[in-house]
Amino acid sequence: MKSTTKFRSAQIIPLLFVLILLSGFNKTKKDTTPWVDLFDGQTLNGWTIKGGNALYKVKDGAIVGTTADEQPNTFLSSNKMYGDFILELEYKVNPNMNSGIQIRSNSYPHYMNGRVHGYQIEIDPSERGWSAGIYDEARRGWLHPVADDNTAAKKAFKQNDWNHYRVEAIGDTLKTWINGVPAAHLMDDQTASGFIGLQVHGIYGDHKPGTEIAWRNIRILTDNLEKYAQKSPLPVVDKINKLTTNEAKLGWKMLWDGKTTNGWRGAKLDAFPEKGWVIENGELIVLASGGAESSAGGDIVTTELYGDFELQVDFKITKGANSGIKYYVDTDINKGSGSSIGLEYQILDDENHPDAKLGSHEGSRTIASLYDLIKADSNKPVNPVGQWNSAYIMSKNNHVEYWLNGAKVLEYERKSPEFRKLVSESKYAQWPNFGEAEKGHILLQDHGNRVSFRNFKIKSL
């Protein structure tokens, strides 16, 4: 009989090669990232609806949001708050719908009656292609649209199909990817932590209710972020000490450029003080010098004068610190020792500085008060020592408002009988027509304690 050994060997060798080749294809790299699921695929456990009354349900392993008639923006928000994290998810959106993913977002009674605000990773099926750009919901507007020259990210969005997002929020840096393509790279630290939110955009007018958006495979990583973070080839967009697009359109200007002393001088000098103030890492800092008023570098003022205005600035205090923001300042008054004279937004560590218990009117020297005249609302939202707080002052037609971290804490009318009575009962009674100037300098006070300022912006009215 003729041997078949050679024939069988010839068959076995290519068969083994095919099996080895196929086994190689099947060995895909396993994802060992310790992801935590935010959605169990079956229920909405761990989530709460905020804002409007759009509908959310679970269908085919996805969360499905549906627009409702005449409703504002609605958000299905995680019950847990997140600071630094890496988030991944998939979504599919109707081509006629705008939506977004909220990160580091919050809802407080004092802020717009609980309106959801914070960073939003845009979902934009329109022709402009800004999906995975970064928007600031109910605050500053667009921070980082997808750049015009980032055509890869604009084209990465898949219409009527599932899209994948990756979002990295680590420290003051936010990075996004859409379907693996880098879309945004932002430096901004307005908010350090908050919830994750799935937005169903509000509809009005001719828009019809019933439009759907779906999310699935929502997972987050909060540990060992440096190990799993990815580099972005995109240039970073730095929004610290810079205007947003919306702010510029509304007429805001930077009152401090974040780098130099341009536009500022000593209140009792022709130039900027040679000591007592430093610029470090985008912060304008008055140094500690023992707690005495204007005994080191002294107060600094804007070189320009301002009448009606809106002003906003971030400030950070140290333990026991005292400082202030003054306006309608006339530097020709009180040229001797002490601080220049003007209306003041008080900056103080209420817990550790004795001034909190002093003043011509009880409580009028606490943080965000009209110094020595009107006490700020006791329920004011104050961030702890070492964290940034945001001050806002508006003065228009003699009506003045103070805000702290998004909450209005007091208001008053300049030149009114009530205002003049308060002045007559205060330390300011010795100066005729105190606080009634039509224009004046903006001032930052040196009270001998270390206090930092940044994001100093003004809008003339």
URKACOR-V639961 format. One record per helix or strand of 2 or more residues. SS is the DSSP state (hx for helix, st for strand). FROM is the first residue (numbers start at 1). LEN is the number of residues. If there is no record, write none. Layout:
# URKACOR-V639961
SS/FROM/LEN
SS/FROM/LEN
This chain:
# URKACOR-V639961
hx/5/22
st/36/2
st/47/5
st/55/5
st/62/5
st/74/5
st/85/9
st/98/9
hx/112/3
st/117/8
st/134/4
st/141/4
hx/151/6
st/163/8
st/173/6
st/181/7
st/194/7
st/212/10
hx/225/4
st/237/2
hx/245/5
st/253/2
st/264/3
st/277/4
st/283/4
st/300/3
st/309/9
st/322/8
st/343/6
hx/354/4
st/389/8
st/399/6
st/407/7
hx/417/8
hx/427/4
st/440/5
st/451/10
